[in-house]
Amino acid sequence: MIGILIALISGALMSIQGVFNTQVTESSSVWVSASWVQFSALLTCLAVWAVKERTNLLGVFQVEHKYMLLGGVIGAFITFTVIQSMSSLGPARSVMLIVIAQLLVAYLIELFGMFGMEKAAFEWRKALGMAIAIAGVILFKWE
């Protein structure tokens, strides 16, 4: 149950953050805004780490596959693409498409067991669910 609540909070925060970042971009530029987002996230993470954990900071480099360290680089491009999509499509349409893409890619990652994730079997009901979600996007707000 706690996982569901955390996921819902995450989704809500992502939508709010996208709107905030898009507004900040209007007074600067998309890359300046994205830089501020990443920098303020770094400061927040370091402050929480200093208060809560104090584990070895260099432990991240112990990861078996070094390409896994590219999460921050991906995060910068996530920030950029969210700002751009919200700016051109608006928050609702943008978030719907982002969520559909997240679902599709996450399912493919599970289906093929990519990036060290456990491989899942293909299920028609999940494919049908994806089709319904895509239809929902079209019905909700496509003009």
C-alpha positions as CSV (number, residue, x, y, z in Angstrom):
1,M,0.0,0.0,0.0
2,I,2.8,2.4,0.8
3,G,4.3,1.8,-2.6
4,I,1.0,2.8,-4.3
5,L,0.9,6.0,-2.2
6,I,4.6,6.9,-3.0
7,A,4.0,6.3,-6.7
8,L,0.9,8.6,-6.7
9,I,2.9,11.3,-4.9
10,S,5.7,10.8,-7.4
11,G,3.3,11.3,-10.3
12,A,1.8,14.4,-8.8
13,L,5.2,15.9,-8.1
14,M,6.4,15.2,-11.6
15,S,3.4,17.1,-13.0
16,I,3.9,20.0,-10.7
17,Q,7.7,20.1,-11.4
18,G,7.1,20.1,-15.1
19,V,4.9,23.2,-14.8
20,F,7.3,24.9,-12.5
21,N,10.3,24.2,-14.8
22,T,8.3,25.4,-17.8
23,Q,7.6,28.7,-16.1
24,V,11.2,29.1,-15.0
25,T,12.2,28.6,-18.7
26,E,10.2,31.7,-19.7
27,S,12.6,33.9,-17.6
28,S,15.8,32.2,-18.8
29,S,16.3,29.3,-21.2
30,V,15.5,25.6,-21.2
31,W,19.1,24.6,-20.4
32,V,19.5,27.2,-17.7
33,S,16.3,26.0,-16.2
34,A,17.4,22.3,-16.5
35,S,20.7,23.2,-14.9
36,W,19.0,24.9,-12.0
37,V,16.7,21.8,-11.5
38,Q,19.7,19.4,-11.5
39,F,21.8,21.7,-9.2
40,S,19.0,22.2,-6.7
41,A,18.3,18.5,-6.8
42,L,22.0,17.8,-6.0
43,L,21.9,20.2,-3.1
44,T,18.7,18.6,-1.8
45,C,20.1,15.1,-2.1
46,L,23.3,16.0,-0.4
47,A,21.5,17.7,2.5
48,V,19.2,14.7,3.0
49,W,22.2,12.3,2.8
50,A,24.1,14.4,5.4
51,V,21.1,14.2,7.8
52,K,19.8,10.7,7.1
53,E,22.5,8.4,5.9
54,R,26.1,9.4,5.7
55,T,27.0,6.3,3.8
56,N,30.1,6.2,1.5
57,L,29.5,8.7,-1.3
58,L,31.9,6.8,-3.6
59,G,29.9,3.6,-3.2
60,V,27.9,4.5,-6.4
61,F,31.1,3.6,-8.3
62,Q,30.8,0.1,-7.1
63,V,27.9,-0.6,-9.5
64,E,28.7,-3.5,-11.8
65,H,27.7,-1.9,-15.1
66,K,29.2,1.6,-15.3
67,Y,26.6,2.7,-17.8
68,M,24.1,2.7,-14.9
69,L,25.8,5.8,-13.7
70,L,24.2,7.7,-16.6
71,G,21.0,8.3,-14.6
72,G,21.9,12.0,-14.0
73,V,22.6,12.5,-17.7
74,I,19.2,10.9,-18.5
75,G,17.7,13.1,-15.9
76,A,19.0,16.3,-17.6
77,F,17.4,15.2,-20.8
78,I,14.2,14.2,-19.0
79,T,14.0,17.8,-17.6
80,F,14.6,19.2,-21.0
81,T,12.0,17.1,-22.8
82,V,9.4,17.6,-20.1
83,I,9.9,21.4,-20.4
84,Q,9.7,21.3,-24.1
85,S,6.7,19.1,-24.3
86,M,4.7,21.1,-21.6
87,S,5.6,24.3,-23.4
88,S,4.2,23.0,-26.7
89,L,1.4,20.6,-25.7
90,G,0.3,21.9,-22.3
91,P,0.6,20.0,-19.0
92,A,-2.3,17.5,-19.4
93,R,-1.5,16.3,-22.9
94,S,2.2,16.2,-22.2
95,V,1.9,14.2,-19.0
96,M,-0.4,11.7,-20.7
97,L,2.0,11.1,-23.5
98,I,4.9,10.9,-21.0
99,V,3.1,8.3,-18.9
100,I,2.2,6.2,-22.0
101,A,5.9,6.3,-23.0
102,Q,6.9,5.3,-19.5
103,L,4.5,2.4,-19.4
104,L,5.5,1.1,-22.8
105,V,9.3,1.4,-22.2
106,A,9.0,-0.1,-18.7
107,Y,7.0,-3.0,-20.0
108,L,9.6,-3.6,-22.8
109,I,12.4,-3.5,-20.2
110,E,10.5,-6.2,-18.2
111,L,9.6,-8.2,-21.2
112,F,13.2,-8.5,-22.5
113,G,14.8,-8.5,-19.0
114,M,16.9,-5.4,-19.9
115,F,19.3,-3.6,-17.6
116,G,19.5,-6.4,-15.1
117,M,15.7,-6.6,-14.5
118,E,14.0,-9.9,-14.2
119,K,12.5,-11.1,-17.5
120,A,8.7,-11.2,-17.6
121,A,6.4,-13.2,-19.8
122,F,4.3,-11.5,-22.5
123,E,0.7,-11.0,-21.3
124,W,-2.1,-10.0,-23.7
125,R,-4.0,-8.2,-20.9
126,K,-1.0,-5.9,-20.5
127,A,-0.9,-5.2,-24.2
128,L,-4.6,-4.6,-24.2
129,G,-4.2,-2.3,-21.2
130,M,-1.6,-0.3,-23.1
131,A,-3.9,0.0,-26.1
132,I,-6.7,1.2,-23.8
133,A,-4.4,3.8,-22.3
134,I,-3.4,5.1,-25.7
135,A,-7.0,5.3,-26.7
136,G,-7.7,7.1,-23.5
137,V,-5.1,9.7,-24.4
138,I,-6.7,10.2,-27.8
139,L,-10.2,10.5,-26.2
140,F,-9.1,12.8,-23.4
141,K,-7.5,15.6,-25.2
142,W,-6.5,15.2,-28.8
143,E,-7.7,18.0,-31.0
